[in-house]
Amino acid sequence: MGLVIHRAHPWEEDIESMLSTPPPGRPIPRVPRLTVLDTIVEHKWGEIAAARAAVPEADLDAGAASMPAARDFTAALLAGMRVIAEVKKASPSAG
């Protein structure tokens, strides 16, 4: 049985489901190599599987818990913003 995809319109594809990782224990979907992008995506799935196998999830959780708190972006902006800018008469590509 082959992979069957029914689409009403190309823009109606569920992008999130295409990019989400398959559940643990479920094989990585294999599709015929149609384009260079398909080859890249298939290779990336292999890299993701290897990275997951290399580090236990508990170690990742422990590492994340030991990280310092995220900086407050809004507070940094409200404290004062410094800008370095360069103003040109014309774009270099415009001549």
Secondary structure, DSSP 8 states (H G I E B T S, - for coil): -------S-GGGS-HHHHHS---TTS--------SHHHHHHHHHHHHHHHHHHHS-HHHHHHHHHTS-----HHHHHHT---------SS-GGG-
